[in-house]
Amino acid sequence: MKKDAKFIKMRRKICELLGCWCLVYVEARAPVTIETKVKQNNFVMALNIANESENESPLESS
């Protein structure tokens, strides 16, 4: 029971941080697999790229 409560709290935190796209993984109680890690990394990279492109568009500067 305690494990479930901890898991639910963790799931909420993950979904707050990363958005609801990750809900499927977490709902299924999937362990953090390489695939999930890659998707998280891609998500972070996408955020970084989005932040950079607000300052200056890398496509236009080339």
C-alpha positions as CSV (number, residue, x, y, z in Angstrom):
1,M,0.0,0.0,0.0
2,K,2.8,2.4,0.9
3,K,4.5,1.6,-2.3
4,D,1.4,2.5,-4.3
5,A,1.0,5.9,-2.5
6,K,4.7,6.7,-3.3
7,F,4.2,5.6,-6.9
8,I,1.1,7.8,-7.3
9,K,3.0,10.8,-5.9
10,M,5.9,10.1,-8.2
11,R,3.6,9.7,-11.2
12,R,2.0,13.1,-10.4
13,K,5.4,14.8,-10.2
14,I,6.6,13.2,-13.5
15,C,3.4,14.3,-15.3
16,E,3.7,17.8,-13.9
17,L,7.3,18.0,-15.1
18,L,7.0,16.3,-18.4
19,G,3.4,16.7,-19.4
20,C,0.6,14.2,-20.0
21,W,2.3,12.4,-22.9
22,C,4.2,10.3,-20.4
23,L,1.0,9.2,-18.6
24,V,0.7,6.1,-20.7
25,Y,4.1,4.8,-19.5
26,V,3.4,5.7,-15.9
27,E,-0.2,4.4,-15.9
28,A,1.1,1.0,-17.1
29,R,3.6,1.1,-14.2
30,A,6.4,0.6,-16.7
31,P,9.9,0.7,-15.2
32,V,12.1,3.5,-16.5
33,T,13.3,1.7,-19.6
34,I,15.8,2.9,-22.1
35,E,13.0,3.8,-24.4
36,T,11.4,6.0,-21.8
37,K,14.8,7.6,-21.0
38,V,15.3,8.3,-24.7
39,K,11.9,9.9,-24.9
40,Q,12.6,12.0,-21.8
41,N,15.9,13.1,-23.3
42,N,14.2,14.0,-26.6
43,F,11.6,15.9,-24.7
44,V,14.3,17.9,-22.9
45,M,16.2,18.5,-26.1
46,A,13.0,19.7,-27.8
47,L,12.4,22.1,-24.9
48,N,16.0,23.4,-25.2
49,I,15.6,23.9,-29.0
50,A,12.3,25.6,-28.5
51,N,13.9,28.0,-25.9
52,E,16.8,28.7,-28.2
53,S,14.6,29.3,-31.2
54,E,12.7,32.0,-29.3
55,N,16.0,33.9,-29.0
56,E,17.2,33.3,-32.5
57,S,16.1,30.9,-35.2
58,P,19.0,28.5,-36.0
59,L,17.4,27.7,-39.4
60,E,17.5,31.4,-40.6
61,S,21.0,32.0,-39.3
62,S,22.6,29.2,-41.5
